[in-house]
């Protein structure tokens, strides 16, 4: 592990492409806080650094363990490799549970440049249902054929679970960790966000619907059509960038200290 550096020393060593990634990820942490997707100091959003910075190695940024999402900034994000080694002289620790799950996906899923994981009430509630996500609302219909499930094996601190996580996920970008919570990944941060927001919204609607009675199913053919028409997941149509940018502008109006 690299020796801890003073904040000014760390800042001087950050290349421009890495700084851009840091600002984007720090903004995303503030957006999660704005949306109420926090779990005290727990859970994670991780972002792989571009090859121009990592030299082709899979290095990624993760939040410093012990800080609330509202305290995350571009500078205090921690750069690690797949072995969990801190690469940027950060004085902050990282959460082993978050590192194991996220490093597994960054290392084993082609194109997983951003990984997001939450324990929202609606997400955990649906994850705890034997039937899982119900194809019964506008949002779940947009995820037809996109949702993977992984059975609960306890707190994700054991590396031997990794191959089973990867086998469960396959190539599906919306993941329900049974009895645990929600996860998404994407080729970009905005795309991962678009997938997670849609999954979270689907769970919220399902929670409300099932509190009133049995939901009305969406036919398979209609759901499949909805997914084909859901352009927010298509990189050719921005891949969620417009929504993410709008939320960043809102964060900037409230508190832009994440850029520090």
C-alpha positions as CSV (number, residue, x, y, z in Angstrom):
1,X,0.0,0.0,0.0
2,X,1.3,3.5,-0.9
3,X,2.2,5.8,1.9
4,X,-0.4,8.4,2.8
5,X,0.2,11.8,1.1
6,X,-0.8,15.3,2.1
7,X,-4.0,16.5,0.3
8,X,-1.9,19.0,-1.7
9,X,0.5,16.2,-2.8
10,X,-2.3,14.0,-3.8
11,X,-4.0,16.7,-5.8
12,X,-0.8,17.5,-7.7
13,X,-0.5,13.9,-8.8
14,X,-4.0,13.6,-10.3
15,X,-4.1,13.6,-14.1
16,X,-6.8,15.6,-15.9
17,X,-8.7,12.5,-17.1
18,X,-8.8,11.1,-13.6
19,X,-9.9,14.4,-12.2
20,X,-12.8,14.5,-14.6
21,X,-13.9,11.0,-13.4
22,X,-13.5,12.0,-9.8
23,X,-15.8,15.1,-10.2
24,X,-18.4,13.0,-12.0
25,X,-18.4,10.3,-9.3
26,X,-18.4,12.8,-6.5
27,X,-21.4,14.5,-8.0
28,X,-23.2,11.1,-8.2
29,X,-22.7,10.6,-4.5
30,X,-24.3,13.9,-3.8
31,X,-27.2,13.0,-6.2
32,X,-27.8,9.7,-4.2
33,X,-27.9,11.8,-1.0
34,X,-30.4,14.2,-2.6
35,X,-32.6,11.2,-3.7
36,X,-32.4,9.6,-0.2
37,X,-30.5,6.5,-1.5
38,X,-28.1,6.5,1.3
39,X,-27.5,4.0,4.1
40,X,-25.7,5.9,6.8
41,X,-22.0,5.6,5.7
42,X,-22.5,2.3,3.8
43,X,-23.0,1.2,0.2
44,X,-21.0,2.3,-2.8
45,X,-20.8,3.7,-6.3
46,X,-17.5,2.9,-8.0
47,X,-16.1,4.1,-11.3
48,X,-13.3,2.6,-13.4
49,X,-10.6,5.0,-14.5
50,X,-9.9,5.4,-18.2
51,X,-7.0,3.5,-19.7
52,X,-5.3,6.8,-20.3
53,X,-4.8,7.0,-16.5
54,X,-4.5,3.3,-15.5
55,X,-2.4,2.1,-18.4
56,X,-5.0,-0.6,-19.2
57,X,-5.1,-1.9,-15.6
58,X,-8.5,-2.0,-13.9
59,X,-8.2,0.8,-11.3
60,X,-11.4,2.3,-9.9
61,X,-12.5,5.0,-7.5
62,X,-14.5,4.2,-4.4
63,X,-15.9,6.3,-1.5
64,X,-13.8,6.7,1.6
65,X,-15.3,4.5,4.4
66,X,-16.7,6.5,7.3
67,X,-17.9,9.5,5.3
68,X,-21.5,10.3,4.5
69,X,-22.3,10.7,0.8
70,X,-22.7,14.4,1.4
71,X,-19.1,14.5,2.5
72,X,-17.6,12.8,-0.6
73,X,-15.5,15.1,-2.8
74,X,-13.5,14.6,-6.0
75,X,-10.3,14.7,-3.9
76,X,-11.2,12.4,-1.1
77,X,-12.3,9.5,-3.3
78,X,-9.9,6.6,-3.0
79,X,-8.2,5.0,-6.0
80,X,-7.7,1.2,-5.7
81,X,-6.8,-1.8,-7.9
82,X,-8.6,-5.2,-8.1
83,X,-6.4,-6.4,-5.3
84,X,-7.7,-3.7,-3.0
85,X,-4.4,-1.8,-2.9
86,X,-4.7,2.0,-2.4
87,X,-2.9,3.7,-5.3
88,X,-3.2,7.4,-4.6
89,X,-1.8,7.8,-1.1
90,X,-5.2,8.3,0.4
91,X,-5.4,8.3,4.3
92,X,-8.9,6.9,4.2
93,X,-9.9,3.3,4.6
94,X,-12.3,1.5,2.2
95,X,-15.1,-0.9,3.2
96,X,-14.2,-4.5,2.6
97,X,-17.8,-5.5,1.8
98,X,-18.0,-2.8,-0.9
99,X,-14.6,-3.6,-2.3
100,X,-15.3,-7.3,-2.7
101,X,-18.6,-6.9,-4.5
102,X,-17.5,-4.0,-6.7
103,X,-14.1,-5.4,-7.6
104,X,-15.7,-8.7,-8.6
105,X,-18.0,-6.9,-11.1
106,X,-15.3,-4.5,-12.4
107,X,-13.0,-7.3,-12.9
108,X,-15.4,-9.9,-14.3
109,X,-18.1,-8.2,-16.3
110,X,-17.1,-6.8,-19.6
111,X,-18.0,-3.2,-19.9
112,X,-18.8,-2.7,-16.2
113,X,-17.1,0.7,-15.9
114,X,-19.5,1.9,-13.2
115,X,-21.2,-0.1,-10.5
116,X,-23.9,1.1,-8.1
117,X,-25.4,-0.6,-5.1
118,X,-28.2,0.5,-2.7
119,X,-30.2,-0.7,0.3
120,X,-33.3,1.5,-0.2
121,X,-36.4,0.4,1.6
122,X,-38.3,-0.3,-1.7
123,X,-35.3,-2.1,-3.1
124,X,-34.7,-4.4,-0.1
125,X,-38.4,-5.0,0.2
126,X,-38.7,-6.3,-3.4
127,X,-35.4,-8.2,-3.0
128,X,-36.9,-10.0,0.0
129,X,-39.9,-11.2,-2.0
130,X,-39.7,-14.8,-3.3
131,X,-41.4,-13.6,-6.5
132,X,-39.0,-10.6,-6.9
133,X,-39.8,-7.8,-9.3
134,X,-43.3,-7.8,-10.6
135,X,-43.8,-7.0,-14.3
136,X,-46.8,-4.8,-13.5
137,X,-45.9,-1.2,-13.9
138,X,-44.5,1.3,-16.4
139,X,-41.0,1.1,-15.0
140,X,-40.6,-2.7,-14.5
141,X,-41.9,-3.1,-18.1
142,X,-38.9,-1.2,-19.3
143,X,-36.6,-3.7,-17.7
144,X,-38.0,-6.8,-19.4
145,X,-35.2,-9.4,-19.8
146,X,-32.7,-7.0,-18.1
147,X,-33.0,-8.2,-14.5
148,X,-30.7,-10.7,-12.9
149,X,-31.0,-12.3,-9.4
150,X,-28.3,-13.4,-7.0
151,X,-29.2,-15.4,-3.9
152,X,-28.2,-14.1,-0.5
153,X,-25.0,-15.6,1.0
154,X,-24.5,-13.1,3.8
155,X,-22.4,-9.9,4.0
156,X,-20.3,-9.7,0.8
157,X,-16.8,-9.9,2.3
158,X,-15.8,-13.3,1.0
159,X,-14.0,-13.4,-2.3
160,X,-15.1,-17.0,-3.0
161,X,-18.6,-15.7,-3.6
162,X,-17.4,-13.7,-6.6
163,X,-17.7,-16.4,-9.3
164,X,-21.3,-17.1,-8.2
165,X,-22.1,-13.3,-8.4
166,X,-20.7,-13.2,-11.9
167,X,-22.6,-16.3,-13.0
168,X,-25.8,-14.8,-11.6
169,X,-25.4,-11.4,-13.3
170,X,-24.3,-12.7,-16.8
171,X,-24.8,-9.7,-19.1
172,X,-27.8,-8.2,-17.3
173,X,-27.3,-4.6,-16.0
174,X,-30.1,-4.5,-13.4
175,X,-29.5,-6.9,-10.5
176,X,-31.6,-7.8,-7.5
177,X,-29.5,-9.2,-4.7
178,X,-32.0,-11.3,-2.9
179,X,-32.7,-10.3,0.7
180,X,-30.1,-7.6,0.2
181,X,-30.7,-4.7,-2.2
182,X,-30.3,-3.4,-5.7
183,X,-27.3,-3.1,-8.0
184,X,-26.7,-1.8,-11.5
185,X,-23.7,-1.5,-13.8
186,X,-23.0,0.3,-17.0
187,X,-20.4,1.2,-19.6
188,X,-20.8,4.8,-18.3
189,X,-21.9,6.3,-15.0
190,X,-25.0,7.9,-16.4
191,X,-26.1,4.6,-18.0
192,X,-25.7,2.8,-14.7
193,X,-27.7,5.5,-13.0
194,X,-30.5,5.3,-15.6
195,X,-30.8,1.6,-15.0
196,X,-30.7,1.9,-11.2
197,X,-33.2,4.8,-11.2
198,X,-35.6,2.7,-13.3
199,X,-35.2,-0.3,-11.1
200,X,-35.6,1.7,-8.0
201,X,-38.8,3.4,-9.3
202,X,-40.2,0.0,-10.3
203,X,-39.7,-1.2,-6.8
204,X,-41.3,1.9,-5.3
205,X,-44.4,1.5,-7.5
206,X,-44.6,-2.3,-6.7
207,X,-44.4,-1.6,-3.0
208,X,-47.3,0.9,-3.2
209,X,-49.3,-1.4,-5.5
210,X,-48.9,-4.5,-3.4
211,X,-50.0,-2.6,-0.3
212,X,-53.4,-2.2,-2.0
213,X,-53.8,-5.6,-3.6
214,X,-52.7,-7.8,-6.4
215,X,-51.0,-5.9,-9.3
216,X,-52.3,-6.1,-12.9
217,X,-49.6,-7.9,-14.9
218,X,-48.2,-6.3,-18.1
219,X,-48.2,-8.8,-20.9
220,X,-44.9,-10.2,-22.1
221,X,-45.1,-8.7,-25.6
222,X,-46.0,-5.3,-24.2
223,X,-43.2,-5.3,-21.7
224,X,-40.7,-6.4,-24.4
225,X,-41.9,-3.5,-26.6
226,X,-41.4,-1.1,-23.6
227,X,-37.8,-2.2,-23.2
228,X,-37.1,-1.8,-26.9
229,X,-38.6,1.7,-26.7
230,X,-36.8,2.8,-23.5
231,X,-34.2,4.9,-25.3
232,X,-32.6,6.1,-22.0
233,X,-30.6,2.9,-22.0
234,X,-29.4,3.3,-25.5
235,X,-25.9,5.0,-25.8
236,X,-27.0,6.3,-29.2
237,X,-29.7,8.4,-27.4
238,X,-27.4,9.7,-24.6
239,X,-27.5,6.6,-22.3
240,X,-28.9,8.6,-19.4
241,X,-26.5,11.5,-19.8
242,X,-29.3,14.2,-20.1
243,X,-31.0,13.1,-16.8
244,X,-27.7,12.9,-15.0
245,X,-26.7,16.3,-16.2
246,X,-30.0,17.8,-15.0
247,X,-29.4,16.4,-11.6
248,X,-25.8,17.7,-11.5
249,X,-27.2,21.2,-12.2
250,X,-29.5,20.8,-9.3
251,X,-26.7,19.7,-7.0
252,X,-24.6,22.7,-8.2
253,X,-27.3,25.0,-7.1
254,X,-27.4,23.5,-3.7
255,X,-23.8,22.8,-2.9
256,X,-20.9,22.4,-5.4
257,X,-18.3,21.4,-2.8
258,X,-18.1,17.9,-4.3
259,X,-15.8,19.5,-6.9
260,X,-13.1,20.1,-4.3
